[in-house]
């Protein structure tokens, strides 16, 4: 080949390179990025799609359709303000578009502005009576307002206009299930399977509903069909793993979790279930390892953390070095709360750190300082003495202990030669039960973990022994029978549900003697710490609802010492107490309280000196004979305060209502059009 030919080839190569490159560069215009964005949106790569649509609007600031697609993607990632901003831009170039206004309505729902959303959907239906998306919007509004039957009506209206519409059929199946109409549920899901037999999403929801109805065999068949139709369907693999777990096929469950992890190592839900299945196989160390990994990915997964801590408390030694690490999470949170002056939350976190690692001197000293700030000098000293006993000695601590020993040299505990730290002040035995949930979308066994966690919270209670069965109760009757057998004062039935951002729980408390309902509390929480916050609330409700009473723990003639003090709510206003014969009280026949026969009243007790954990006073016997002994009860006489009369002229106050999003609504939102 001649030199001229070689030079020509080089020239031709360079020319073609620049020509083709220039063509490709020219091709990457606004339309190119728009089409790329659509492909990414279809694959649910929302952020990639946002990047492409943003570039499209940069190249063509009048590209109304690209603004609309941006609004759809921002809505998909819960950025409702940004969705509305892009809808406003799209409205300048796209006129009379019902789909644009529908998305605006759904964005307002996301922001909690239900009034504006309803106006938009109603306006759409006035102009376009057959617009089914507006019907779907009104259905969501009904569900948010607790009117599930109203939502059913809107979905039926939509279906009457498009009798094979996938979203309408699946929505009606889910709503019918919520209303307890299984026949209608099966009818709608079978229609969806008939008309959309090649759609994996239909099989996913069919499997979910089969799980709720307890048909795990059919659920497994349907979810495997969904996976066959869509190989990378992660939600379907998660549901399959859940089904295998519920079927006690733990090894197979672990294999599915491992497969999900190979596809996405940061899938914390797979680590959670892998740990749960390992625990079921008694592989405790594996479970702890998997949960540690899961929490390194998602540190705010409260249920996974609670599961790990409960397992660690049961199976690891106090000397286990990992406890220091697990406790450190709560220690850091406590410090953060203290910086914000949230003393109640900080106190809980310090106590939680000490529950996991009692030998953590830093947590104990910080907790001691909180006790001191509350005025509990004796408790402060007890905490310091514990630190010293563990060998964590500094001259400053020794000096402080010496100083407070001198300061508290005349307390009741010194006068009566008793250490309140070792008193057993547990008064109430309460059984905690739950019935098996039909389906748990986010965390398998979440209700069981919630009950175990509530039981663990009661361990730190001064007055309550909580007992939780490791298995669910079949129903109220079996829970009552077990409570009677174990002579529990009360028993509780707990229900729990969660969505991706919210939790709700109900605790119904019954008399263990009569089975009558005594009280019920419901709690809803969102935001960070929602799980812990919900069950701390229920624990506190149970504790504060139970009557306070004490026992005589020592006696010197007419002077007695009782195991109740400031930390139990005793103050100078509580002066009139009855003394009741030991073991002569029982729970009230109805409601929460105690009852006893007047024949068992032995005298009266007058409080004179109130300590932190104990108090002293004088007794006066009833009748001719002194029958008062150590171990007898002292019970405060509560004065009933009459209710204040209502003022009919009082100004009405506006109460802000927090909008909650039930699991049903999140399922409905996951149905693609």
C-alpha positions in Angstrom: 0.0 0.0 0.0 1.4 3.4 -1.0 2.0 6.2 1.4 -0.7 8.2 -0.4 -3.2 5.5 0.2 -2.3 5.3 3.8 -2.7 9.0 4.3 -6.0 8.9 2.5 -7.2 6.1 4.8 -6.2 8.1 7.9 -8.0 11.2 6.5 -11.1 9.1 5.7 -11.1 7.6 9.2 -10.8 11.0 10.9 -13.5 12.4 8.6 -15.9 9.5 9.4 -15.1 9.9 13.1 -16.0 13.5 13.2 -18.9 13.1 10.8 -20.5 10.3 12.8 -19.6 11.9 16.1 -21.2 15.1 15.0 -24.3 13.2 13.9 -24.6 11.5 17.2 -24.0 14.7 19.1 -26.7 16.4 17.0 -29.0 13.5 17.6 -28.8 14.1 21.4 -31.3 16.9 21.3 -34.3 17.5 23.6 -36.3 14.7 21.9 -33.4 12.2 22.4 -33.3 12.9 26.2 -37.1 12.8 26.3 -37.2 9.3 24.8 -34.3 8.1 27.0 -36.2 9.5 30.0 -39.4 7.6 29.0 -37.4 4.3 28.8 -35.9 4.9 32.3 -39.3 5.9 33.7 -40.8 2.6 32.3 -38.0 0.7 34.1 -38.9 2.7 37.3 -35.4 4.3 37.3 -37.0 7.5 38.5 -33.8 9.5 39.2 -32.3 8.6 35.9 -35.5 9.6 34.2 -35.5 12.9 36.1 -32.0 13.6 34.9 -33.0 12.9 31.2 -36.2 15.0 31.3 -34.4 17.8 33.1 -31.8 17.9 30.3 -34.6 17.8 27.7 -36.2 20.9 29.2 -32.8 22.6 29.4 -32.4 22.1 25.7 -36.0 23.0 25.0 -37.5 25.2 27.7 -40.9 25.0 26.0 -41.1 21.2 26.1 -44.4 20.8 27.9 -44.5 17.0 27.7 -41.1 16.8 29.3 -42.2 19.0 32.2 -45.2 16.7 32.6 -43.0 13.6 32.7 -40.8 15.3 35.3 -43.9 15.9 37.4 -44.8 12.2 37.2 -41.3 11.1 38.2 -41.2 13.6 41.2 -44.6 12.3 42.3 -43.2 8.7 42.1 -40.4 9.6 44.6 -42.8 11.5 46.9 -41.6 15.0 46.0 -45.0 16.5 45.7 -44.0 20.1 45.7 -41.6 19.6 42.8 -44.3 17.6 41.0 -46.6 20.6 41.3 -43.9 23.0 40.2 -43.4 21.1 37.0 -47.1 20.7 36.5 -47.4 24.5 36.6 -44.7 24.7 33.9 -46.3 22.0 31.8 -49.7 23.9 32.0 -48.2 26.8 30.0 -47.7 24.5 27.0 -50.3 21.7 27.5 -53.9 22.9 27.5 -57.1 21.0 28.5 -55.2 17.9 29.7 -57.2 15.9 32.3 -54.2 13.7 33.0 -52.2 16.8 34.0 -55.0 17.9 36.4 -55.4 14.4 37.8 -51.7 14.3 38.7 -52.1 17.7 40.3 -54.9 16.3 42.5 -52.8 13.3 43.5 -49.9 15.6 44.4 -52.2 17.6 46.7 -53.2 14.4 48.4 -49.6 13.7 48.9 -49.2 17.1 50.6 -52.2 16.4 52.8 -54.4 19.1 51.1 -57.5 17.0 50.7 -59.8 19.9 50.2 -57.9 21.2 47.1 -57.5 17.6 45.8 -61.3 17.0 46.0 -61.9 20.3 44.1 -59.6 19.3 41.3 -61.1 15.8 40.9 -64.7 17.1 41.0 -63.9 19.7 38.4 -62.4 17.1 36.1 -65.5 14.9 36.4 -67.7 17.9 35.5 -65.9 18.3 32.2 -65.0 14.6 31.7 -67.6 12.4 33.4 -65.9 9.2 32.1 -62.5 10.1 33.4 -61.6 7.1 35.5 -58.4 8.5 37.0 -60.4 11.2 38.7 -62.6 8.4 40.1 -59.4 6.8 41.5 -58.5 10.1 43.1 -61.9 10.4 44.8 -61.5 6.8 46.0 -58.1 7.7 47.6 -59.7 10.6 49.4 -62.5 8.3 50.7 -59.9 5.9 52.1 -58.0 8.7 53.8 -61.2 9.8 55.4 -61.9 6.2 56.6 -64.8 5.7 54.1 -63.7 2.4 52.5 -67.3 1.8 51.2 -67.2 5.2 49.5 -63.9 4.2 47.8 -65.6 1.0 46.6 -68.3 3.0 45.0 -65.8 5.2 43.0 -63.9 2.1 41.8 -67.2 0.5 40.7 -68.0 3.7 38.8 -64.6 3.5 37.1 -65.1 -0.2 36.3 -68.5 0.5 34.8 -66.8 2.7 32.2 -63.9 0.3 31.5 -65.0 -3.2 32.5 -61.5 -4.7 31.9 -59.5 -1.9 33.6 -56.7 -3.6 35.5 -56.4 -0.9 38.2 -60.1 -0.8 38.8 -60.3 -4.6 39.1 -57.3 -4.9 41.5 -58.5 -2.0 43.5 -61.9 -3.5 44.0 -60.3 -6.8 45.0 -58.2 -5.1 47.7 -61.1 -2.9 48.9 -63.5 -5.8 49.1 -60.9 -7.7 51.1 -60.7 -4.7 53.5 -64.5 -4.8 53.8 -64.4 -8.5 54.6 -66.2 -9.5 51.4 -64.2 -12.5 50.3 -66.6 -13.5 47.5 -66.3 -10.1 45.9 -62.5 -10.2 46.4 -62.3 -13.5 44.6 -64.6 -12.4 41.8 -62.6 -9.3 41.0 -59.2 -10.9 41.2 -60.4 -13.8 39.0 -61.6 -11.2 36.4 -58.2 -9.5 36.6 -56.4 -12.8 36.0 -58.8 -13.6 33.1 -58.4 -10.2 31.3 -54.7 -9.7 32.2 -53.3 -13.2 32.2 -49.9 -12.0 31.0 -49.4 -9.2 33.6 -47.1 -10.1 36.5 -48.6 -7.4 38.7 -52.0 -9.0 38.6 -50.4 -12.3 39.9 -48.6 -10.4 42.6 -51.8 -9.0 44.1 -53.6 -12.3 43.6 -50.8 -13.9 45.6 -51.0 -11.3 48.3 -54.8 -11.7 48.7 -54.3 -15.5 48.8 -51.9 -15.0 51.7 -54.4 -12.9 53.5 -57.0 -15.6 53.1 -54.6 -18.2 54.4 -54.2 -20.2 51.2 -50.4 -20.3 51.1 -50.3 -23.0 48.4 -52.3 -20.9 46.0 -50.3 -17.8 47.0 -47.0 -19.6 46.2 -48.3 -20.8 42.8 -49.4 -17.3 41.8 -46.3 -15.5 43.0 -44.1 -17.9 41.1 -46.1 -17.1 37.9 -45.5 -13.4 38.5 -41.7 -14.1 38.7 -41.9 -16.3 35.5 -43.6 -13.3 33.7 -41.1 -10.8 35.1 -37.7 -12.2 36.0 -36.4 -9.2 37.9 -39.6 -8.7 40.0 -38.0 -8.0 43.4 -41.3 -7.3 45.2 -42.5 -10.7 44.0 -39.3 -12.4 45.3 -39.9 -10.7 48.7 -43.4 -12.0 48.8 -42.3 -15.5 47.9 -39.8 -15.4 50.7 -42.5 -14.3 53.1 -44.8 -17.1 51.9 -42.0 -19.7 52.4 -41.3 -18.3 55.9 -45.0 -18.5 56.8 -45.0 -22.1 55.5 -42.1 -22.9 57.9 -39.8 -23.7 54.9 -37.0 -21.7 56.4 -34.1 -23.0 54.3 -35.9 -22.2 51.1 -36.8 -18.8 52.5 -33.1 -18.1 53.1 -32.2 -19.1 49.6 -34.6 -16.6 48.1 -33.2 -13.9 50.5 -29.7 -14.8 49.4 -30.7 -14.4 45.7 -32.2 -11.0 46.4 -29.0 -10.0 48.2 -26.9 -11.1 45.1 -29.0 -8.7 43.0 -28.8 -5.9 45.5 -26.7 -6.2 48.6 -28.2 -3.1 50.1 -31.7 -4.7 50.2 -32.2 -4.5 54.0 -35.5 -6.4 54.0 -33.7 -9.5 52.6 -31.2 -9.3 55.4 -34.0 -8.9 58.0 -35.9 -12.0 56.8 -32.7 -14.0 56.4 -32.0 -13.3 60.0 -35.5 -14.2 61.0 -35.4 -17.5 59.2 -32.0 -18.3 60.7 -33.4 -17.6 64.2 -36.3 -20.0 63.4 -33.6 -22.6 62.6 -31.9 -21.9 66.0 -28.9 -20.4 64.2 -28.6 -17.5 66.6 -25.2 -16.4 65.6 -26.2 -16.3 61.9 -29.3 -14.3 62.8 -27.3 -11.7 64.8 -24.8 -11.4 61.9 -27.4 -10.9 59.3 -29.3 -8.3 61.4 -26.0 -6.5 62.1 -25.5 -6.3 58.3 -29.0 -5.2 57.7 -28.7 -2.4 60.3 -25.4 -1.2 58.8 -27.5 -0.6 55.6 -30.6 0.7 57.3 -29.8 1.9 60.8 -33.3 3.3 61.4 -35.0 0.0 60.9 -36.5 -0.1 64.4 -38.1 -3.5 64.1 -34.9 -5.2 62.9 -32.9 -3.5 65.7 -35.5 -4.6 68.3 -35.3 -8.1 67.0 -31.5 -8.1 67.3 -31.6 -6.7 70.8 -34.2 -9.1 72.0 -32.2 -12.0 70.7 -29.0 -10.7 72.1 -30.5 -10.2 75.5 -31.7 -13.8 75.5 -28.7 -15.6 74.1 -25.5 -13.6 74.7 -23.5 -13.1 77.9 -23.3 -9.7 79.5 -19.5 -9.9 78.9 -20.0 -10.3 75.1 -18.0 -7.5 73.5 -20.7 -7.0 70.9 -23.0 -5.6 73.5 -20.8 -2.6 73.8 -21.3 -1.9 70.1 -25.1 -2.5 70.2 -25.5 -0.2 73.2 -23.4 2.5 71.6 -26.3 3.2 69.1 -28.6 4.2 72.0 -25.8 6.1 73.8 -25.3 8.3 70.8 -29.0 8.9 70.4 -29.2 9.8 74.1 -26.5 12.4 73.7 -28.2 13.9 70.7 -31.5 14.1 72.6 -29.7 15.8 75.5 -28.3 18.4 73.1 -31.8 19.2 72.1 -33.0 19.2 75.8 -35.3 16.2 75.2 -34.7 14.7 78.7 -37.5 12.1 78.5 -36.2 10.6 75.3 -32.6 10.8 76.5 -33.5 9.0 79.7 -35.1 6.2 77.7 -32.1 5.9 75.4 -29.7 5.7 78.4 -31.8 3.1 80.0 -32.0 1.1 76.8 -28.2 1.3 76.5 -27.8 0.0 80.0 -30.4 -2.7 79.4 -28.2 -4.0 76.6 -24.9 -3.4 78.3 -25.3 -2.8 82.1 -21.5 -2.3 82.4 -21.3 0.7 80.2 -19.9 3.3 82.6 -20.5 6.3 80.3 -24.2 5.5 79.9 -24.6 4.9 83.6 -22.9 8.1 84.6 -25.0 10.1 82.1 -28.2 8.5 83.3 -27.1 9.2 86.9 -26.8 12.9 86.0 -30.4 12.9 84.7 -31.6 11.4 87.9 -29.8 14.1 89.8 -31.3 16.8 87.7 -34.8 15.3 88.6 -33.9 15.7 92.3 -33.2 12.0 93.0 -30.0 12.2 94.9 -30.2 8.7 96.4 -30.7 7.1 93.0 -27.8 9.2 91.7 -25.6 7.9 94.5 -26.7 4.3 93.8 -25.7 4.6 90.2 -22.3 6.0 91.1 -21.8 3.2 93.6 -22.5 0.6 90.9 -19.9 2.2 88.7 -17.4 2.0 91.5 -18.3 -1.6 92.1 -17.5 -2.4 88.5 -14.0 -1.0 88.9 -14.5 2.1 86.9 -12.9 4.3 89.5 -11.6 7.8 89.1 -10.8 10.2 91.9 -13.6 12.5 90.9 -16.2 9.7 91.2 -14.7 8.6 94.5 -14.9 12.1 95.8 -18.5 12.5 94.6 -19.5 9.2 96.2 -17.9 10.3 99.5 -19.6 13.7 99.4 -23.1 12.2 98.7 -22.6 9.5 101.4 -22.1 12.3 103.9 -25.0 14.4 102.5 -27.4 11.5 102.6 -26.3 10.1 106.0 -29.7 10.7 107.5 -32.0 9.3 104.9 -34.7 6.8 105.6 -32.7 4.0 104.1 -29.9 4.7 106.6 -32.3 5.1 109.5 -34.0 1.9 108.8 -30.9 0.0 107.5 -32.4 -1.0 104.2 -31.2 -0.7 100.6 -34.1 0.4 98.4 -32.1 -0.7 95.3 -32.9 -4.4 96.0 -36.6 -3.9 96.8 -39.1 -5.9 94.7 -41.9 -3.5 94.1 -43.6 -5.5 91.3 -47.4 -5.4 92.0 -49.0 -6.5 88.8 -48.7 -9.6 86.6 -49.9 -8.9 83.1 -50.0 -11.3 80.2 -49.4 -10.0 76.7 -50.9 -11.8 73.7 -51.4 -11.3 70.0 -53.4 -13.1 67.3 -51.7 -14.1 64.1 -51.8 -11.3 61.4 -53.2 -12.4 58.1 -50.4 -10.7 56.2 -47.4 -8.5 57.0 -46.0 -6.6 54.0 -42.9 -5.0 55.5 -41.6 -7.1 58.4 -42.6 -10.7 58.9 -43.3 -11.4 62.6 -43.5 -7.6 63.3 -46.5 -8.1 65.7 -44.6 -10.8 67.6 -41.5 -8.6 67.9 -43.7 -5.7 69.0 -45.2 -7.9 71.8 -41.8 -9.1 72.9 -40.5 -5.6 72.9 -43.4 -4.4 75.0 -42.7 -7.2 77.5 -39.0 -6.1 77.6 -40.1 -2.5 78.3 -42.0 -3.8 81.4 -38.8 -5.3 82.7 -37.7 -1.7 83.5 -41.0 -1.0 85.2 -41.0 -0.8 89.0 -44.5 -2.2 89.4 -45.3 -4.5 86.5 -44.3 -8.0 85.5 -45.0 -8.5 81.8 -45.4 -12.0 80.4 -45.5 -12.7 76.7 -46.1 -16.1 75.1 -43.7 -16.9 72.2 -46.6 -18.1 70.1 -49.7 -16.2 69.0 -53.0 -16.8 70.7 -55.7 -18.3 68.5 -58.3 -15.8 69.8 -59.5 -13.9 72.8 -60.8 -17.1 74.4 -57.4 -18.9 74.4 -55.7 -15.7 75.7 -58.2 -15.5 78.6 -57.8 -19.2 79.4 -54.1 -18.9 79.6 -54.3 -15.7 81.7 -56.7 -17.5 84.2 -54.3 -20.5 84.3 -51.4 -18.3 85.2 -53.4 -16.1 87.6 -52.5 -12.9 85.7 -54.2 -9.7 87.1 -54.8 -8.5 83.5 -54.1 -9.6 80.0 -53.6 -7.6 76.9 -54.3 -8.3 73.2 -52.1 -6.3 71.0 -52.5 -5.7 67.3 -49.9 -3.9 65.2 -49.7 -2.7 61.6 -47.1 -0.7 59.6 -46.7 1.0 56.3 -43.4 2.2 54.9 -43.6 5.4 57.0 -46.2 4.8 59.7 -47.2 2.4 62.5 -50.4 1.9 64.4 -51.1 -0.3 67.4 -54.0 -1.1 69.6 -53.8 -2.6 73.1 -56.9 -4.0 74.6 -56.6 -4.8 78.3 -58.9 -7.3 80.1 -59.4 -8.6 83.6 -57.5 -11.8 84.1 -60.2 -12.9 86.6 -63.4 -12.0 84.8 -62.3 -11.5 81.2 -64.1 -8.2 81.0 -62.5 -5.4 79.0 -60.9 -2.9 81.3 -59.4 -0.4 78.8 -58.3 0.1 75.3 -55.6 2.4 73.8 -54.8 3.1 70.2 -51.7 4.8 69.0 -50.5 6.1 65.6 -47.0 7.3 64.9 -45.0 8.5 61.9 -41.5 9.8 61.4 -38.3 8.6 63.1 -38.6 6.4 66.2 -42.2 5.6 65.4 -42.1 2.0 66.5 -40.4 2.7 69.8 -42.5 5.7 70.5 -45.7 3.8 69.9 -44.9 1.0 72.4 -43.4 3.3 75.0 -46.7 5.2 74.8 -48.7 1.9 75.4 -46.4 0.9 78.2 -46.9 4.2 80.0 -50.6 4.1 79.5 -50.8 0.7 81.1 -48.5 1.7 84.0 -50.2 5.0 84.8 -53.7 3.4 84.6 -53.0 0.8 87.3 -53.6 1.9 90.9 -50.6 2.7 93.1 -50.3 0.9 96.4 -47.4 -0.3 98.6 -46.4 -2.8 101.3 -45.2 -2.4 104.8 -41.6 -3.6 104.8 -40.7 -2.8 108.4 -42.3 -1.8 111.6 -41.1 -0.3 114.9 -44.1 0.0 117.3 -46.5 2.5 115.6 -43.9 3.6 113.0 -43.8 1.7 109.8 -41.7 1.8 106.6 -43.5 1.3 103.2 -41.9 0.6 99.8 -43.4 3.6 98.0 -42.0 7.0 97.5 -41.5 10.1 95.3 -40.6 8.0 92.3 -43.9 6.2 92.6 -45.8 9.5 92.5 -46.2 9.9 96.3 -46.3 13.5 97.5 -47.3 15.5 100.6 -50.9 15.7 99.4 -51.3 11.9 99.7 -52.0 11.7 103.4 -54.9 9.3 103.8 -54.1 5.6 103.4 -55.9 2.4 104.4 -54.0 -0.6 105.6 -55.4 -3.8 104.1 -54.7 -7.4 105.1 -52.0 -9.1 103.0 -53.2 -10.9 99.9 -56.8 -9.7 100.6 -57.1 -7.5 97.5 -58.2 -8.4 94.0 -58.7 -6.7 90.7 -62.0 -4.8 90.2 -64.8 -6.6 88.5 -64.9 -4.1 85.7 -62.5 -1.4 84.6 -59.1 -0.9 86.1 -58.7 -0.9 89.9 -58.6 -3.0 93.0 -61.3 -4.1 95.4 -61.3 -5.6 98.9 -63.7 -6.3 101.7 -64.2 -3.8 104.5 -63.6 -6.7 106.9 -59.9 -6.8 105.7 -59.2 -3.2 106.5 -56.8 -3.3 109.5 -56.3 0.4 110.1 -54.9 3.7 108.6 -51.5 4.9 107.6 -50.4 8.6 107.8 -47.3 9.5 105.8 -44.7 11.6 107.6 -41.4 11.3 105.7 -41.3 10.7 101.9 -38.2 9.3 100.4 -37.4 8.5 96.8 -38.2 4.8 97.0 -39.5 4.4 100.5 -41.6 6.4 103.0 -42.3 6.3 106.7 -45.3 7.2 108.9 -47.5 6.2 111.7 -50.3 3.6 111.8 -53.6 3.6 113.7 -55.2 0.2 114.2 -58.8 -0.5 113.6 -60.7 -2.1 116.5 -59.4 -3.4 119.8 -56.6 -5.7 118.4 -53.5 -4.7 116.5 -53.4 -7.0 113.5 -51.1 -5.0 111.3 -48.0 -6.8 110.1 -45.1 -6.5 107.7 -46.4 -7.5 104.2 -49.8 -5.8 104.6 -50.8 -3.4 102.0 -51.1 0.4 102.2 -53.6 1.8 99.8 -54.2 5.5 99.1 -57.8 6.8 99.4 -58.4 8.7 96.2 -60.7 11.7 96.4 -63.0 11.8 93.4 -62.9 15.3 91.8 -66.2 16.3 90.3 -66.2 17.0 86.6 -66.2 20.6 85.6 -69.4 21.9 84.0 -69.2 22.5 80.3 -69.3 26.1 79.3 -71.7 26.3 76.3 -70.4 29.7 75.4 -66.8 28.5 75.3 -65.1 29.3 72.0 -64.7 26.3 69.7 -61.2 25.4 69.0 -59.9 24.2 65.6 -58.1 20.9 65.9 -55.6 19.9 63.3 -56.3 16.4 62.1 -53.3 14.4 61.0 -53.8 12.5 57.8 -52.8 8.8 58.0 -52.1 6.6 55.1 -53.3 3.0 55.8 -51.6 0.0 54.2 -54.6 -0.4 51.9 -53.9 3.0 50.4 -50.2 2.2 49.8 -51.2 -1.1 48.1 -53.6 0.8 45.9 -51.0 3.3 44.9 -48.6 0.6 43.9 -51.0 -0.6 41.2 -49.8 0.7 37.9 -52.3 2.0 35.3 
